[in-house]
Amino acid sequence: MIPEEVIKSLAVESDSRIILILMDGLGDIRQGGKTPLEAARTPNLDFLAAEGTLGLTDPVSPGITPGSGPAHVSLFGYDPIKYQIGRGVLEATGIDMKLEKNDLASRGNFATRDEDGLITDRRAGRISTEENRRLVDALQKNIPEIEDVKIILRSVKEHRFVAVFRGENLQRGVAGTDPQATGVRSLAPSAIVPEAERTARVVMEFIRRADEVLAGEKRANTILLRGFSQLPEIPSMQALFKLNPAAIATYPMYRGLARLVGMKILQTGETIADEFETLQKNWSRFNFFFVHIKKTDSYGEDGNFTAKLKVIEEVDEFIPRVRELGPDVLAITGDHSTPCLLKSHSWHPNPFLLWSKYIRVDEVKSFSEASCAWGGLGRLPAVEAMPLMLANALKLEKFGA
């Protein structure tokens, strides 16, 4: 990738506008001969593909399965290896929690375990947000502090919550407790480095007490913690790319990611229609828009091929309205692949569509994983998508004499 100091020196301010529509977990593998993207009816995306150019992107590197953090960071133009943002910080900033420099944040899942202590559902049946709030209140009331470490809990959405540990000498080197599988026990929050032994002990005690509080619950009778992290130092998109960026996202974690790189978080409703209406209402205020669509990933994790297909079709219906706004650059992609067959993130590259009036059109006429493999952009690191968007928006000067 091009060094930060170089891209920063080339970036120029302008009124041209860029839209990045990100369908989370968009990429897939074939079931019954097609992927959800191939099976979906997408006349508007296909029209864009015929007018634009296509490729495949690797969030980190070929063969590496990315988490949501590095997958998004790379698309925003940042080195995902250099800027590793923990899941806990993302969840906390996504719900506007004000973290202090030494705070240790963790993402929490309410989960279900059986009488033998085996995890039967990592998401507690995706309990309602209202039930989540009730449980968080109970935990906060009963576990305010451990070993002079203040426990700060906040509800996020459905089964998710944030746990922040505030005290002296806390270390992020603690292993998560989510086994990422069912039919097994949760993991111990062990210290990855010796300096984190006390932190791991505090976390272990918090989990023990939480299990006691939740013992009478039918579904959410335990918790899983992962992504122990502290605030990173990361330059803003304003500083690096001279953009005035905004984010439209319904899920807190993605708002947190956007906020950490300097995006203005726009308030929006819960539906895809709400998100595109928010884009339209704020069109004149910003010159870079990140529009995040979550349900493609959720249905991929659920293994629901048909539902994932329907989300893609719904996004396609809004493409004409997006084009009516007159963007100078329109990019459509996923952050990572979430194949329905695997029900999880995967290493497969992401379909990537880039449109502008300055594009060098290739011969591909449809938007799918297979067609993107034949596109003019080839296969590229996702971190290189941002320079391409900037260049097609005429926001980069010439390099060298």
C-alpha positions in Angstrom: 0.0 0.0 0.0 1.1 3.6 -0.5 2.6 5.1 2.6 0.3 7.4 4.7 2.6 10.4 4.3 2.5 10.1 0.5 -1.3 9.8 0.2 -1.6 12.7 2.7 0.7 14.9 0.5 -1.3 14.1 -2.6 -4.8 14.5 -1.2 -6.7 17.7 -2.2 -10.0 19.2 -1.0 -12.8 19.4 -3.5 -16.6 19.4 -3.8 -16.8 16.0 -5.6 -18.7 13.4 -3.6 -18.0 9.8 -3.0 -20.5 7.1 -1.8 -19.3 3.8 -0.4 -22.2 1.3 0.0 -21.0 -1.6 2.1 -23.1 -4.7 2.3 -21.6 -6.4 5.3 -20.6 -10.0 4.6 -21.7 -9.7 1.0 -19.4 -12.3 -0.5 -20.5 -15.9 -0.5 -19.9 -19.3 -2.1 -22.2 -21.3 -4.3 -25.1 -23.4 -3.0 -27.3 -25.1 -5.6 -25.1 -23.6 -8.3 -25.3 -19.9 -7.2 -24.3 -17.5 -4.5 -27.0 -15.2 -3.0 -25.6 -12.3 -5.1 -25.8 -14.4 -8.3 -29.3 -15.6 -7.5 -30.6 -12.2 -6.6 -32.4 -10.0 -9.1 -30.2 -7.0 -9.4 -30.9 -5.0 -12.6 -29.6 -1.7 -11.1 -26.4 -3.1 -9.7 -25.8 -4.9 -13.0 -26.3 -1.7 -14.9 -23.7 0.0 -12.7 -21.4 -3.0 -13.3 -21.7 -2.5 -17.1 -20.9 1.2 -16.8 -18.2 0.8 -14.2 -15.3 -1.6 -13.5 -15.1 -4.6 -11.1 -12.6 -6.5 -9.1 -12.1 -8.6 -5.9 -10.6 -7.3 -2.7 -8.8 -9.0 0.1 -9.4 -7.2 3.5 -6.0 -8.3 5.0 -4.3 -10.9 2.7 -5.3 -13.9 0.6 -6.3 -16.8 2.9 -6.8 -14.6 6.0 -10.2 -14.5 7.5 -10.8 -10.9 8.9 -12.8 -9.7 11.8 -15.1 -6.7 11.2 -12.5 -4.2 12.5 -9.7 -4.9 10.0 -12.1 -5.5 7.2 -13.6 -2.0 7.6 -10.3 -0.2 8.5 -8.7 -1.4 5.2 -11.6 -0.2 3.1 -11.3 3.2 4.8 -7.7 3.3 3.6 -5.8 2.3 6.7 -3.3 -0.5 7.1 -5.3 -3.2 9.0 -2.1 -4.7 10.4 -0.9 -1.4 11.8 -4.3 -0.2 13.1 -5.8 -3.1 15.0 -8.9 -1.8 16.7 -10.3 -4.1 19.3 -13.9 -5.1 19.3 -14.6 -3.8 22.8 -13.5 -0.2 21.8 -15.6 -0.4 18.7 -18.7 -1.4 20.6 -18.2 1.2 23.2 -17.6 4.1 20.8 -20.5 2.9 18.7 -22.9 3.7 21.5 -21.2 7.0 22.4 -19.5 5.8 25.5 -16.7 8.2 26.5 -13.7 6.0 27.1 -10.7 7.2 29.2 -7.2 6.5 28.0 -6.6 3.5 30.3 -10.1 2.0 30.1 -10.3 -1.7 29.0 -13.4 -2.3 26.9 -14.9 -5.6 25.9 -17.7 -6.7 23.8 -20.1 -8.9 25.6 -22.7 -11.5 24.4 -25.5 -12.8 26.5 -25.4 -16.5 25.8 -27.2 -19.8 26.7 -25.5 -22.7 28.5 -27.0 -26.0 29.5 -26.8 -27.7 32.9 -23.5 -29.2 32.0 -22.0 -25.8 31.3 -21.9 -26.2 27.6 -22.7 -23.3 25.3 -25.9 -24.0 23.3 -26.4 -20.6 21.8 -23.7 -17.9 21.6 -26.4 -15.2 21.1 -29.1 -16.3 23.6 -31.6 -16.6 20.8 -30.9 -13.0 19.8 -32.9 -11.7 22.8 -34.7 -8.4 22.4 -32.9 -5.2 23.2 -35.5 -4.5 25.9 -34.6 -7.8 27.7 -30.9 -6.9 27.2 -31.4 -3.7 29.1 -33.1 -5.4 32.0 -30.2 -7.9 32.3 -27.5 -5.2 32.0 -29.2 -3.2 34.7 -29.2 -6.3 37.0 -25.5 -6.9 36.4 -24.6 -3.3 36.9 -26.5 -3.2 40.2 -25.0 -6.3 41.5 -21.4 -5.9 40.2 -20.3 -2.3 40.5 -16.7 -2.9 41.4 -14.0 -5.6 41.7 -10.6 -5.1 43.3 -10.8 -1.3 43.0 -11.7 -1.7 39.3 -15.0 0.0 38.4 -17.3 -2.0 36.2 -19.3 0.0 33.7 -21.9 -1.9 31.7 -24.0 -0.6 28.8 -26.6 -2.3 26.6 -26.0 -2.3 22.9 -28.5 -4.2 20.9 -30.2 -7.6 21.0 -27.7 -10.0 22.7 -24.8 -7.5 22.7 -23.5 -5.3 25.5 -20.3 -3.5 26.5 -18.2 -4.1 29.6 -15.7 -1.4 30.5 -13.2 -2.0 33.3 -11.8 1.3 34.7 -8.9 1.3 37.1 -5.1 1.4 37.4 -2.7 -0.7 35.5 -5.2 -2.6 33.4 -3.8 -4.5 30.4 -5.5 -5.5 27.1 -3.6 -8.7 26.8 -6.5 -10.9 28.0 -7.9 -13.8 25.9 -11.6 -13.7 25.1 -14.0 -16.2 26.5 -16.2 -16.8 23.5 -15.3 -20.2 22.0 -16.9 -19.2 18.7 -18.7 -22.6 18.7 -21.5 -24.4 20.5 -21.4 -27.7 22.4 -18.3 -26.6 24.3 -17.6 -24.6 27.5 -16.7 -20.9 27.4 -13.0 -20.2 27.6 -11.1 -18.8 30.5 -10.0 -15.1 30.3 -6.4 -16.0 30.6 -3.5 -13.5 30.5 -1.7 -13.4 27.1 1.2 -11.5 28.7 2.4 -11.7 32.3 1.4 -8.0 32.9 -2.2 -8.9 32.3 -2.6 -11.5 35.1 -4.4 -9.2 37.5 -6.6 -7.9 34.7 -7.5 -11.5 33.8 -8.3 -12.2 37.4 -10.7 -9.3 37.6 -12.4 -10.4 34.4 -12.7 -13.9 35.7 -14.4 -12.7 38.9 -16.7 -10.5 36.9 -17.8 -13.5 34.8 -18.3 -15.6 37.9 -20.5 -13.0 39.6 -22.4 -12.4 36.3 -23.2 -16.1 36.1 -24.6 -16.0 39.6 -26.9 -13.0 38.7 -28.1 -14.7 35.5 -28.5 -18.2 36.9 -32.4 -18.0 36.9 -32.6 -16.9 33.2 -33.9 -19.4 30.6 -31.9 -18.1 27.6 -29.4 -15.4 28.7 -27.9 -17.4 31.6 -24.2 -16.6 30.9 -22.0 -14.1 29.2 -19.2 -14.3 26.7 -16.5 -11.6 26.5 -14.1 -10.8 23.7 -12.1 -8.0 22.0 -10.5 -6.6 25.2 -9.0 -3.4 23.9 -8.0 0.2 24.7 -8.3 3.4 22.6 -5.9 3.4 19.6 -4.1 6.4 18.1 -5.3 6.7 14.5 -5.3 9.6 12.2 -8.6 11.0 10.9 -9.9 10.8 7.4 -9.9 14.6 7.4 -6.1 14.6 8.2 -5.1 11.9 5.8 -7.5 12.3 2.8 -8.9 15.9 3.3 -12.4 14.5 3.3 -15.5 15.7 5.1 -16.9 12.2 5.8 -20.2 10.9 7.3 -21.4 7.5 8.3 -24.9 6.0 8.0 -25.1 2.7 10.0 -27.8 1.1 12.1 -25.4 -1.1 14.3 -23.4 0.5 17.0 -20.1 -1.2 16.2 -19.9 0.2 12.7 -20.7 3.7 14.0 -17.9 3.2 16.4 -15.5 2.3 13.6 -16.5 5.3 11.6 -16.2 7.6 14.6 -12.7 6.4 15.3 -11.5 7.5 11.8 -13.3 10.9 12.1 -16.6 10.4 10.4 -19.7 12.3 11.5 -22.3 9.8 12.6 -25.7 10.6 11.1 -28.8 9.5 13.0 -30.9 7.1 11.0 -33.8 4.7 11.4 -33.5 0.9 11.5 -34.4 0.0 8.0 -32.5 0.1 4.7 -35.0 2.6 3.4 -34.3 4.8 6.4 -30.6 4.7 5.7 -31.0 5.8 2.1 -33.4 8.6 3.1 -30.7 9.8 5.6 -28.2 9.8 2.7 -30.5 11.9 0.6 -31.3 14.4 3.5 -27.6 15.0 4.2 -26.3 15.0 0.7 -25.2 18.6 0.6 -23.4 18.5 4.0 -20.6 16.0 3.3 -18.4 14.8 0.5 -17.8 11.2 1.6 -20.6 8.9 2.7 -20.2 5.4 4.2 -23.5 3.5 4.1 -23.5 0.3 6.0 -26.0 -2.5 5.4 -25.9 -5.1 8.2 -28.4 -7.8 7.4 -26.4 -9.4 4.6 -23.9 -10.5 7.2 -26.6 -11.4 9.8 -28.4 -13.7 7.4 -25.0 -15.2 6.3 -24.2 -16.1 9.9 -27.7 -17.6 10.2 -27.2 -19.7 7.1 -30.3 -18.1 5.6 -29.5 -18.0 1.8 -32.9 -16.7 0.8 -33.0 -13.8 3.3 -29.5 -12.7 2.4 -30.6 -12.7 -1.3 -33.6 -10.5 -0.4 -31.5 -7.9 1.4 -29.3 -7.6 -1.7 -32.4 -7.2 -3.9 -33.7 -4.5 -1.5 -30.4 -2.5 -1.8 -30.6 -2.8 -5.5 -34.0 -1.1 -5.6 -32.5 2.0 -4.0 -29.6 2.4 -6.5 -31.6 4.6 -8.9 -32.3 7.0 -6.1 -28.6 7.0 -5.2 -27.7 7.8 -8.7 -30.2 10.7 -8.9 -28.1 12.4 -6.2 -25.3 12.7 -8.7 -22.3 11.2 -6.9 -19.0 11.6 -8.6 -17.9 8.1 -7.4 -20.0 5.2 -6.3 -18.3 2.1 -4.8 -20.3 -1.0 -3.8 -18.7 -3.9 -1.9 -18.6 -6.0 1.2 -16.2 -5.8 4.1 -15.6 -9.5 4.2 -17.4 -12.6 2.9 -19.9 -14.5 5.2 -20.9 -17.6 3.3 -24.3 -19.1 4.3 -22.7 -22.5 4.1 -20.1 -21.6 6.7 -22.3 -19.4 8.9 -19.2 -17.2 9.7 -16.7 -14.8 8.2 -14.4 -16.4 5.6 -11.2 -15.8 3.7 -12.9 -15.4 0.3 -12.3 -12.1 -1.5 -15.0 -9.5 -1.8 -16.9 -8.4 -4.9 -16.0 -4.8 -5.6 -17.8 -2.4 -8.0 -16.4 1.1 -8.8 -18.3 3.6 -10.9 -17.4 7.1 -12.0 -17.4 9.1 -15.3 -13.6 8.7 -15.5 -13.6 4.9 -15.1 -11.9 2.6 -17.6 -14.9 0.3 -18.4 -14.2 -3.4 -18.6 -16.2 -6.0 -20.4 -18.1 -7.4 -17.4 -21.9 -6.7 -17.4 -23.1 -8.0 -14.1 -22.3 -7.8 -10.4 -21.3 -11.1 -8.7 -18.4 -12.9 -7.2 -17.6 -14.7 -10.5 -18.0 -11.6 -12.7 -15.8 -9.5 -10.4 -13.1 -12.1 -10.9 -13.0 -11.1 -14.6 -13.2 -7.3 -13.9 -10.6 -4.8 -14.9 -9.4 -4.1 -11.4 -8.3 -7.6 -10.9 -7.7 -8.8 -7.3 -6.3 -6.1 -5.0 -5.9 -5.4 -1.3 -8.9 -3.7 0.1 -6.7 -0.9 1.5 -6.1 0.2 -2.2 -9.8 0.9 -2.7 -9.6 4.3 -1.0 -6.9 5.7 -3.4 -9.0 4.5 -6.3 -12.1 6.3 -5.0 -10.1 9.4 -4.3 -8.5 9.4 -7.8 -11.8 8.9 -9.6 -13.2 11.9 -7.6 -10.2 13.9 -8.7 -9.0 14.3 -5.1 -5.4 13.2 -5.7 -2.6 15.3 -7.2 0.2 13.8 -9.4 3.0 12.0 -7.6 6.5 13.2 -8.4 7.9 15.5 -11.1 
